[in-house]
Structures are given as C-alpha cells and as structure tokens.
Amino acid sequence: MDRNRTGWGDQVFDAVVALVLLAMGLLGTGPAGVNEGIGTGRATYPLVAVAALALAARRRWPLATLAVVTAATTAYLVLGYPYGPILLSFLVAVYTVAAYLPLRTAAVAGGVALATLLVHVVVGVRPPGLLGAMPAAAWVVVPFAVGTTVRLGRESTARSRVDEARRLADAERLRVAREVHDVVGHGLAAIHLQAEIALHLLARKPEQAEAALTAISRTSKEALDELRVTLTVVRRDEAADERAPAPGLAQLPQLRDRLAGAGVPVTVAVTGEPRVLPVAVDLAAYRVVQESLTNVLRHAGPATATVRLRYAADELTVEVTDTGRGPASRAGRPGPGYGLAGMRERVGALGGSFTAGVGPGGGFRVSATLPLEEAA
C-alpha cells in the first residue's frame, strides 16, 4: 500500500482505535475468562496488548499488521485463553486488508490468516472439527466481506468522480470550440467578402478598394481582439479579463458596422426596457446574433438583415431575419454545418428555446428565447 495515502488524520484515528481496543482488552479479557470458566496466564495481557497496538499502523502496513495480529491471536488461543476482546483486533486487521488492498492480495492474506487461526482447533484446545472451525471462519469471512464492500464502494465513487471530471472536461472543450468557431467563423466570413469586393474594385475604383482593404484590416484586428478575450476567459486570466470585457450585446454596434462594411446592411430594433443581463445570457444572445449574421454573409447573397431584441420580465428574445435566398441555399451545403447546431446547444444549455427556418416574408429567420431567472 502507498504510504502517502495515509495522512495524519488517518494515523491519529488508527492510534485512537488501537488504544480503545487495548483498553477493552485489558478490562474485558478477565471477565470473558470468568464467563467461560477459563483462567488467564502470564502471556494473556501482553498478547492482547500486541494485537491491539499493532492496529496503530494498520493502514500504513496492512499486511504486516494482519501478520502480527494473527500471530498474537493464534498464540493467545493456542495457550487456551478465553475468547475475548483480542478477537476484535483480529476482526479489524482482516477488515483493513480487505478494504485497502487489491482483492487477490487480500484474499490470499485472509486465507493464510484463517489457516493460522485454525491451529488452535487442530491442537485440540477448542472443540475439534466443524464445531471449532466455524467460529474461526466467521472471524475472517465476515470482516473480509465488509471490507471488500467498502473498498468496492470507494472505487465506484472514485470512478464516478473521474467520469464526472472527464464529462466536465469534454463540456469545456466543446464550449471553447463553440466560442472559437463563432469568433473565427464570423471574422473570416467578413474578411472573405471584403476581400472579394476589394479585388473586384481594385482596377476600376481603387479608392473604394482601399476602403474595403481598410475594413479588412479593422475586421481582422477586431476578430483577433475578440479571440484573445475568449481565450483569456478560458484561461481565467483575471488581469487580462480587466483589460477587455467579455463579448455581449453591448458590442452590437461594432458588429453592425462590420457587416455594413462587408456589404450587408443591418437594422437593430429593441423593444422592452434594456437592462443588465446575466453574463451567460448576454454572451449567448450576442453569439446567436453574430453566428446568424455570419450565415447571412456566407449564404444569403445580396441581402439586408434585421436584429430584434425583445426584453420581457423573465426572458429575452433574440430574432435575426434576412432578405436573402432563404433556406434552400443552406440546404444545398454539404453536411448540416455547425453554426445552427452550436446556437441550439448554446441556447438549450441555458434552458431556452431555439428555432430556425424560412422567414415569414422569405429569407431566413433565427429566433432564440433565453430565460433570465434560470440563468441568473
């Protein structure tokens, strides 16, 4: 057994157990002998003391402890002394081996302890045959079964903790992947569109191409800044966290300007009374708008977009519609894509609802309802 697994608290507890069993042995062995009509001898109390005090090291050296306790208990019984408190020390030693050692090692040690203990039956000190062997077997089987049950329960709990830690790590990786996808995907989509505009205008209208290149520079810097903030939050770098706020609806004006620079006019309409939102809701709402507008850039063709924010007492509704080609263009893409699935997962994690499909007047519509009380 790894000694490092035994802390000072365990050592103190084991020492207390040893002292309690020592006191019980010294005080209870004499009355036990009177009840059985068996006297005690010179070696009685030293053997009781050895068996009890050995338990002070039971978790540091369980096999050695069991060997010492078994030897002292067997000698005690072979000398014809009465069944008494010394057997409690033996029970604790067997339990410890079963509770802290691998099953095969504990089973071998328990078998050897039982065989050794049966010597007092073989030499004729106690009732011979099955009548004498049954109590000795119970002294091993019962604490061994209890110790094994405790060990299996502890191992099951440890496995559950490992599984939970792995699940949390997977969830964290998914969250990071979703954040990076939203930031990088939006930035690259805007840059791609602006670069195409610049290439188209470079020969004929260089002054407008210069404006597009300036927009590319600004968009790439904003995307890098947002990515840096996202990774900072993941690393929980408090100093950097103070330098730049986490993304939220307060950044909608910059997002709108970025889309306008890429050729997609965006209108923002707010109903209800805007207020400070829980951080998770604020981030989720912003990411839904950002990813929806990124999809407009990628798939809608020449279009305009409208972002509607509806503040209610207990929820926030985010709706993004466009006047583009509608869901047919989305359906034509290879694979289902991650954007809509990522938005649905993000909203669902907060207990909200999410829909996406053809808009009421054509185009595409994304709607997310985020509960405020549950998120808070």
LUMNUMI-683178 format. One record per residue: x, y, z of N, C-alpha, C, O in turn. Coordinates in steps of 0.02 Angstrom, whole numbers, plus 50000, padded with zeros to 5 digits. Layout:
BEGIN
XYZXYZXYZXYZ...
This chain:
BEGIN
500424993950000500005000050000500435006250000500955006450033500235011349964500595017649961500525021350027499975023050048501105022550059501065025950124500815033050118500535035750166500895036050060500665042950052499905043550057499645049050066499555037950050498835038250054498585038950126498005040250138499045037950174498855038350245499075045150272499675046350281498595049450286498765056050313498785055950389498665050850421498945061850416498985062250489498315060850522498295057750575497775063050491497115061650520496985054250525496715051850576497165050350473497065043150475497505039950528497295035450564498135042350534498585039450584498335040650655498375036250698498085046650666497815048150733497205043850747497135041050802496765043150697496175038950706496375031750721496095028550766496865029050684497085022150696497395021350765497315016250798497755026450787498045026150854497505026050907497555022450957496975029950896496415030050944496075023250945495905020650998495975020250885495665013650882496095008550920495825004450958496755008950911497195004250946497145005051022497125000051058497125011251045497085012451118496415010151146496385007451201495875011351108495215009151132495195001551138494954998851187495444998051087495444990751089495914988151142495794982951172496464991751155496914989751209496554990151276496594985651317496194995751286495824996551349495284991151356495194988251410494924989851301494414984651303494724977751318494444973851356495304976451288495634970051300495864969251372495764963951402496174974451399496424974051467495854973451518495914970051568495294976851504494744976851552494264970951540493924968751587494214968551478493704963551463493944956451459493524951851461494594955251454494834948351448494704944351511494504938551507494824947351570494704943751633493984941651641493854935751653493484946251634492784944251639492584939051586492164934751600492884939451525492734934351475492964927551498492624922551485493544927151531493784920751556493334918051612493234911951616493074922451653492624920251707491994917251677491754912151700491724920651626491114918051594491214911251563490764907051564491814910051536491944903551504492214898451554492274892551538492374900651613492684896151662493394894551646493644889351665493734899151610494434898251590494844903751622494644909551620495404902051649495834906951681496304910251632496344908151574496644915351654497144918851613497834917251640497904914751695498344918751598499024917351619499474923251610499254928851595500124921951619500604927351615500624930651545500734936651540500514926751493500574929351425499924932551400499904935351345499384932051439498734934251414498744941651394498604943451337498924945851441498864953051429499404955751382499254960251343500024953151384500504955351332500264953751262500354957851216499964947751250499714946051184499134950551164499084952751106498684951951212498134956651198498404963551179498154966751133498914965851215499204972451201499534972651133499454977451096499914967351115500244967151049499724967450993499794971150945499184963351000498674963150947498324969950940498174972050884498194973350995497854979750992498304985250966498104989150922498904985750992499344991250973499594990750901499764995850870499614984650874499824983850804499354987550757499544989350702498734988550778498244991750735498394999150723498095002250680498855002050762499035009050751499345010050682499345015650656499625004650653499935005150587499535001350535499804999550483498905000250547498514995650504498444998250432498444994250385498395004850423498325007350354498985008750320499025008850259499505009850359500175010750330500455003950307500735003450252500374998850348500634992150332500104986950348500164983350398499584986450307499024981850323499234974550327498994970950370499664972250281499874965150283500284963650345500184958550378500754968150361501164967050421500734967250483500834963350530500254971750485499804972150542499404965750550499334963150605499124963250494498744957050497499184951250520498954947050559499814950950498500264945550518500394945750594500374940650627500514951750620500654952450692500034950750733500074947050782499454953350713498834952050750498644944750746498434941850796498724941650688498564934550681499014930250724498784925650757499674931850725500134928050766499974928650840499974923750877499824934850862499664935950933499014932550951498964929451004498514933050907497854929950922497904922350922497604919050965498274919450875498344912150872498714909650934498514904650964499254913050953499624911051013499174911451075499184907051118498774916651078498304917651133497814911751138497694909151192497544909651081497054904251081497374897451091497094893151125497964896551063498324890151072498484889051146498484883351170498634894451182498784893851254498154892651295498194891851356497584892451262496964890651298496624896351332496174895151373496804902551316496484908151347495784909251317495654906751262495354912751351494644913151330494544917551267494934922051253493994915851231493784920351178493614927051210493214927351257493914932451185493804938951216493944944651169493944943751109494074950551197494174956551156494744956151106494764960051058495214951551115495764951051067495504949450997495824951250947494924946150994494644944450929494404950650892494384950650830494234955950928494044962250895494634965050856494554967750801495244964450885495834966850849495944962750786496134965550734495824956250790495894951950731495384953950677495554954250618494764955250698494244957250650494434963750615494344964350554494694968550652494884974950622495454974050573495464977250521495934969750590496504968550545496284965350480496524967350426495834960550483495584957350422495184962350380495264962750319494764966250413494374971350378494834976250341494704978050284495374978350374495834983250344496154980550281496204984050230496374974250283496684971150223496174970950166496354972450109495554968950181495054968550129494854975350102494694976050043494874980450144494644987150125495164991150087494994995650050495814989550096496334993850068496814990350020497234993649991496744983950011497194980449965496794977449907496194976349914497124975949850496784972649795496474966049817496714962749863495934964149783495544958349803495964952049808495914948249856496394950749757496784944549758497274944449816497324939349850497614949949828498084950249884497724949449950497954945849994497154952849957496764952450019496504945450030496494942950087496274942049976496014935249983496554930350006496424926150049497144930949977497704926549998497874927850071497974923150110497924934250089498094935950159497564933450207497724930850260496924934250187496384931750230496394924250237496274921550291496544920650182496584913350186497144911050231497054906350270497724914350226498294912550270498114913950343498284909950387497784919550355497594921250424497114916050452497164914050510496624913950411496144908950433496494902250448496354899150499496944900150402497294893850413497714894150477497744889250514498024899750489498424900450551497984900250612498154897050662497424903650608496974903850666496694896950683496554895550741496594892750632496304886150644496774881450681496574876050702497404883550691497874879350728497614877850798497704872350824497274882750829497044881650897496494876350900496374873350952496154875150843495654869850840496004863150829495824858050858496524863250785496874857050768497234854150828497234848050837497534858450869497914855850926497464853750984497704851251035496814854650975496354852051025496194856551082495894854351132496394862951077496254867551132495504869151135495224869951188495194869551075494484871051070494114864951040494434860051023493444865351035493074859651006493354857850937493444862350896493484851550924493794849550861493284849550804492684850050814493554848850743493144847850684492744854050665492944859750679492164852850634491754858250608491514862950662491464869050652491374860250721491124864350777491624869650797491434875250814492254868050795492764872950813492974877350756493184883050767492924874850693493154878650636492654884050615492864889250589492014883050627491514887850604491604894750635491584899650598491694895450701491794902150728492414905550699492404911450684492964901650692493584904550665493474907050593493724912350575493114903050553492974905150484492564911550483492684915950442492074912150528491654918150530492074924250548491934929750524492584923350590493004929050610493394931850550493614937550551493484927850499493824930150438493324932250385493394937550354492824928050373492364929250317491964935650326491894939650280491694936750386491264942550397491644949150388491424953250349492214950250423492564956650413492844957250342492894962750316493034951550312493284951850243492734954250195492854958350151492124951650205491574953650162491404961050172491284964650123491414963350234491264970450248491804974950217491644979950185492444973050226492984976950199492974977250123493104982450093492824971550091492784971450018492224975949993492304979449943491654975750027491094980150008491284987450013491124991349968491634989250066491844996150075492334998150019492285003649991492804993750004493304995249952492964996149884493125000849847492504991649867492154992149803491744998649799491725001849747491425000449855491055006749855491505012749846491335017449810492095012549877492575018149870492835018549798492895023949770492975012749768493215012749699492675015149651492815018649603492045013249665491505015549623491425023149627491305026449576491495025849687491455033049696492025036549659491925041749627492625033649663493195036549628493095036449553493255041249518492825030849527492685030449456492165035649435492215038649381491665036549478491145041549462491455048549459491265052549417491915049949505492235056549504492655057449441492655062849411493015052149421493415052549360492965053649300493105057749256492405049849297491935050649241491645057749240491555060649186491485060449299491205067149302491725072349280491565077049244492355071249302492885075849281492985075549206493095080649174492945069449177493025068749105492435072149068492525075349017491835071449096491255074549065491315082049066491165085449016491545084849123491625092049128492165094449080492095099849050492705090549073493245092449027492985092448956493155096948916492585087348938492305087148870491835093048858491845096048804491435094648909490985100448902491375106948894491175111248855491925107448930492345113448925492665113948855492685119348826492905108248830493195108348763492665110248711492805114048664492055107648719491525109348673491365116748676491245120048625491355119448737491215126648745491745130848712491595135748677492385128948722492925132748691492885132248615492965137248580492745126148589492695125248517492125129548489492195132448435491575129948526491005133848502491185141348501491015144848453491525143648553491715150748555492205152348498492115157348463492705148148489493195149448436492865149048368493025153048324492415144348359492055143748295491675150148280491705152748224491325152848330490925158848319491365164748302491225168548256491915165548340492355171348330492705170948262492675175548222493045165248251493445164548190492995164248128493145167248077492435160448134491995159848076491715166448054491705167947994491495170548102491215177048084491755181548053491645184648001492335181848085492865186148060493095184247990493175188547947493185177747978493415175547913492885176747859493045178447803492245175747877491715177047828491715184347807491655185847748491775188847856491775195947840492395197747799492345201547750492965195247818493585196747781493545194047710493755197447663493275187947702493215185047635492795189447589492975190747532492225191647615491785195747574492105202447557492065204847500492435205547606492765211847594493345211147545493475215647505493705205547549494255204347502493995203647431494305206147384493435200247423493145199647356492945206447328493045207847269492665210647371492475217347349493105221247328493105224547276493635220747369494255224247353494545221947286494755226047246494555215447275494825212847212494405215147152494665216547098493755215447162493305217447108493405224847089493345226747031493555228847140493595236147129494305238647118494405244447101494795234347128495495236647129495685240247065496005245447068495505237547007495715240446943495285246446924495545251446899494625246046936494175251246912494085256946962494085262846942494025255347026493905260447077494375259247136494155256847188495005260947128495495259547180495335262847247495505260247300495005268747245494845272047309494345267947349494385267847411493865264747316493385260447352493715253847373493555251047425494185251447332494565245447352494975246847415495035242547458495235252947420495615254747480495165254647541495375252447595494545256847533494075256647590493935249447610493885248047670493865245047562493745237947578494345234947613494265231147661494955236647591495555234047624495605236847695495825233247741495415243147704495405245947772494915242247816495045240947875494335240447787493845236547825494115229647843493985227147898494495226647797494805220147811495285220847870495275216647915495695226147869496165227147924495795227947991495995225048041495265232047990494885233148052494535226748075494545225148135494235223148028493885217048047494355211848075494195208548124494935211048043495415206048068495665207848137495755203448179495785214348150496005216448216495465215148268495615212648322494845216748251494295215548298494205208048312494085206048369494275203948260494205196748269494765194148313494645189948357495375196548303495935194348345495845196448417495975192648463495595202648427495475205048495494945200748529495015198948588494405199248492493875195248522494115188148537493935185248588494525185348491494795178648504495245178748565495235174048605495635184148573496075184748631495665185048696495845181948746495125188848694494685189348753494375182548769494345180448827494155179048716493845172448726494335167648759494155164148807494955167348734495445162848762495665165148832495835160948874495645171648844495805174248910495295171748961495475169749016494655172048942494135169648988494225162149002494125159849058494405158448950494515151248959495085149949008495045145549050495615154049002496195153149047496075156249115496485155449161495525160049121495365163349184495945168049205496145168249263496185171749156496705176649168496375183149191496145187049150496365184249257495985189849284496265196549262495895201249249496925197049257497225203349237497015205249167496845211049154497035200449121496825201949053496075202849049495825206649007495715199449093494995200049094494785207249108494275209649084495205210749149495055217649165495185222249106494885227549100495645220049061495815224449005495275224548951495195229748918494915219148942494415218948889493805215148914493865209748943493205217948903492595214548927492435208548884492635208148826492075203748913491845197948875491325200248824490965205148836491275196848767490785198848716490075198848743489905194748786489675203548719488975204048741488595208648694488875211148645487965209748709487545213848666487775221048662487585224648616488185223248709488465229948705488895230948643489025236548622489135225448614489565225848555489165225348490489465224848436488505225548493488105225248432488255230848383488265229648323488375237048405488535242348357489155240648315489155241748254489685238148347490295236248309490145230648260490385230548204489735225848283489555220248239489145222748179489245220448123488695227348191488285230148138488725233748087488635233048027489205237748112489645241448068490085236648027490215237947968490295231248058490705226448022490325223247964490595222347910489685221647976489275218747923489135223947868489135222247809489035230147889488915235347839489525236147795489465237147734490125235747824490735236247785490825230447737491165231047687490515224647753490545218847709489975218847658489915214147619489555223947659489025224447609488355221847631487915220847589488255220747696487605218447721487335223547771487555223547829486875227747751486585232547800486195228747854485815224147839486275230847916485945227547973485555232848012485825238048030484925231348025484505235648067484395232248134484255226348137484475236048188484375233448256483765236748286483725242948289483275232748308482665235248339482605232348409482675226248419482475236648458482425234448528481735236248554481515241948547481405231448585480765232748619480845230548692481235226148708480455233748735480535232548806481085236848835481375240948800481215235948899481705240048934482365236348938482415231448976482885238548901483545235248905483815235748977483705240749011484155230548998484435230449065485055225949066485215222449018485385226149122485985221849130485765214549133485325212749172486075210449091485885203449086486395199049122486965201049131486175193049143486675188249168487205187149114487055187149055487825186049135488375185549088488255180149036488385181048977488005174349059487895168749013487375170548960487455168748901486845173948980486315175948933486585181248884486455180848824486955186048911487225191348868487685188348814487635190148756488125183748834488575180648786488195176348736488335176648676487705172348760487325168048715486935172148664486915170448605486615177648687486235181848641486685184848588486515184948529487265187248609487735190148561487975184948510488015186348450488135178948535488375173748489487825171648439487975170148382487205171448461486665169748415486615174948360486555173248301486655181348378486635186748328487245186148283487185186648221487835185348312488445185048273488445179248223488615180248165488255173348246488255167448202487715168148148487815166148091487145170848167486605171848117486825176648063486705175348004487145182148082487375186948032487955184047990488025185647932488355179748021488885176347984488575171947929488825171747873488035168547946487685164447896487385168747840487365166647782487165174747858486915179347806487475180947758487385180847697488065182547786488645184047744488805178247697488945179347638488785172247723489015166447686488515164047634488695161947579487865164247652487385160347614486805164447584486465162147538486685170447609486065173947589486125177447523485625179147491486755178747500486835182747440486695190047455486715192047513486555194247404486385201247417485765201647462485225199347444485845204547521485295204447569485395209747621485935212547628484855211047657484885215147718484665210647776484365205447766484835212847836484665208847896484365213347949484535219247953483935210447989483625214048045483715210048109483575204048111483955213348161484045210348226483525213348273483505219448282483115209148304482605211448351482755208648420482855202548428482785213048469482875211048539482245212948577482045218748579481925207948608481315209248648481455207448720481555201548737481455212648763481565211648834480895210748869480455215148864480805205248904480215204048946480435203449018481035203749033479965202549063480135202249134480585196449150481035197049191480465190749119480835184749137481205181449079481465175949086481225184849021481565181748964481785187048914481525192648912482265185048873482505189248818482415185148754482635179448749482095188348703482015185048639482465188548588482455194648582482845184548552483295187048500483055184248434482965178148427482935188648385482705186348320483125189748266483225195848267483365185748219483765188348163483435185948098483365179948087483235190648056482935188847991483335192147936483655197347947483315189247877483645192247820483195191847759482695188347759483395195447707483005195647645483365191847590483275193347531483755186847610484165183347561483815177647528483195177647521484205172647506483945167247465483535162147503483215157747473483535162547569483125157947608483465151347622484055150547607483105146547652483405140347674483645135847619484035131247632483435136847557483645132447502484405132647495484715127447483484685138547502485415139047494485775135647552486315132847542485475135847611485775132347667485745124747656486225121147669485155122447632485075115347623485545112547571485705106647572485785116847525486225114547473486945113547496487345110947459487105115747556487785115047581487935107747597487475104147616488565105447590488735098647611488735098147686489085101847720488345093447712488325092347784487885097347818487705102447789487685096047881487225100447916487535106747942487175111447960488205107147944488525113147971488495113148046488095109748077488935117348076488975117548148488625123748177488445123848235488525128948134488265135248160487595134548194487525136548252487085131848159486425131148189486435126448248486115127648299486795120848241486845116148297487175119348357486955118248414487695123348345488035126648401487575131648436487575132048497487185135448397486715140148427486185136348468486015138448524485935130948440485415127048476485705124348542485365124548594486315121748541486625119248602486725124748653486595123848712486955130448629487095136048674486455138448709486445139548769485915139148670485285141348698484985135948744484725137548798485015129748722484755124248763485105123548829484785121748879485745125048831486115124548894485865129448946485955128349006485545134748925485265139748971484525138648983484195142749016484255133148957483545131648967483085135548920482485136148933483355138048864482955141948818482715137848760482825131748757482375141148713482115137848653482415141148592482585147048592482475137148538482815139548478482445136848416482275130948413482325141248367482035139148304482415142548247482685147948255482425139148190482755142048131482405139248069482255133248067482285143448019481965141147958481765146947914482005152547923481325145647867481115150747820480775156447856480375155347902480925162547836480625168347868479915169547844479715166747793479535173747879478835175047861478765178247792478265177247759479265182047771479235185147705479775182547659480005186147614479985176347669480545173647632481185174547672481175176347731481745173247639482365173747675482425168547730482135163147724482805170147782482935165347836482815168747903482935174747910482565164947951482405167748017482685163248071482605157148071483035166348118483295162948178482985166348239482995172448244482725162248285482415165048346482635161048406482625154948406482845164548459483055161348521482735165048579482755171148583482445161148625482155163948687482565161548745482645155548756482835166248784483285164648839482965166648905482825172548916482835161948950482545163749015483065167249058483645165249062482855172649090483315176649130483375174249202483925174149230482815172149233482845170049303483245163649311483655163049357483145158749265483505152349270484245153449261484655150449296484435157749213485135159049201485455162649260486025161249278485075167349291485355170849348485475166149405485715168249458
